[in-house]
Amino acid sequence: MARVAELLGISTAETVRKWVRQAEVDQGARPGTTSEESVEIKRLKRENAELKRANAILKAASAFLAAELDRPGQ
């Protein structure tokens, strides 16, 4: 690992070790979260956060409009 890291110009062998482990996971030789699954999880987390923000905006708008409708004489 150290020699490969040196050949690639990478400062530590640990980086190469992590790449090898991830490749083994991606190939099904080792248990864990595949690269594809990690990308999907990140996408879903971003989407979830966006939906939560949209819900908060809609709730605030709904409360504002409900208050406006309850005002007499307008």
C-alpha positions as CSV (number, residue, x, y, z in Angstrom):
1,M,0.0,0.0,0.0
2,A,2.8,2.4,0.9
3,R,4.6,1.8,-2.4
4,V,1.4,2.3,-4.4
5,A,0.7,5.5,-2.5
6,E,4.2,6.7,-3.3
7,L,3.8,5.8,-7.0
8,L,0.5,7.7,-7.1
9,G,2.0,10.7,-5.2
10,I,-0.4,10.3,-2.3
11,S,0.9,11.3,1.1
12,T,-0.4,8.3,3.1
13,A,-1.0,4.6,2.4
14,E,-4.2,4.9,4.4
15,T,-5.9,6.7,1.5
16,V,-5.0,3.7,-0.8
17,R,-6.3,1.3,1.9
18,K,-9.6,3.2,2.0
19,W,-9.9,3.0,-1.8
20,V,-9.3,-0.7,-1.7
21,R,-11.8,-1.3,1.1
22,Q,-14.4,0.8,-0.8
23,A,-13.7,-1.1,-4.0
24,E,-14.3,-4.4,-2.1
25,V,-17.6,-3.1,-0.8
26,D,-18.6,-2.0,-4.2
27,Q,-17.8,-5.4,-5.6
28,G,-19.7,-7.2,-2.9
29,A,-16.6,-8.8,-1.4
30,R,-17.0,-6.9,1.9
31,P,-20.1,-5.7,3.8
32,G,-20.8,-2.0,3.9
33,T,-22.4,0.9,2.0
34,T,-21.5,0.9,-1.6
35,S,-20.5,4.1,-3.4
36,E,-23.7,4.1,-5.3
37,E,-25.8,3.8,-2.1
38,S,-23.7,6.6,-0.5
39,V,-24.5,8.9,-3.5
40,E,-28.2,8.0,-3.2
41,I,-28.3,8.6,0.6
42,K,-26.7,12.1,0.1
43,R,-29.2,12.9,-2.6
44,L,-32.1,11.8,-0.4
45,K,-30.8,13.8,2.5
46,R,-30.6,17.0,0.4
47,E,-34.1,16.4,-1.0
48,N,-35.4,15.8,2.5
49,A,-33.9,19.0,3.8
50,E,-35.4,20.9,0.8
51,L,-38.8,19.4,1.5
52,K,-38.6,20.4,5.2
53,R,-37.8,24.0,4.2
54,A,-40.7,24.0,1.7
55,N,-43.1,22.6,4.4
56,A,-42.0,25.3,6.9
57,I,-42.6,28.0,4.3
58,L,-46.0,26.6,3.4
59,K,-47.0,26.4,7.1
60,A,-46.0,30.0,7.7
61,A,-47.9,31.1,4.6
62,S,-50.9,29.1,5.7
63,A,-50.9,30.6,9.2
64,F,-50.5,34.1,7.7
65,L,-53.4,33.7,5.3
66,A,-55.6,32.1,7.9
67,A,-55.0,35.1,10.2
68,E,-55.8,37.5,7.3
69,L,-59.1,35.8,6.7
70,D,-60.0,35.9,10.4
71,R,-59.7,39.7,10.5
72,P,-63.1,41.4,10.5
73,G,-64.0,44.2,8.1
74,Q,-61.4,43.5,5.4
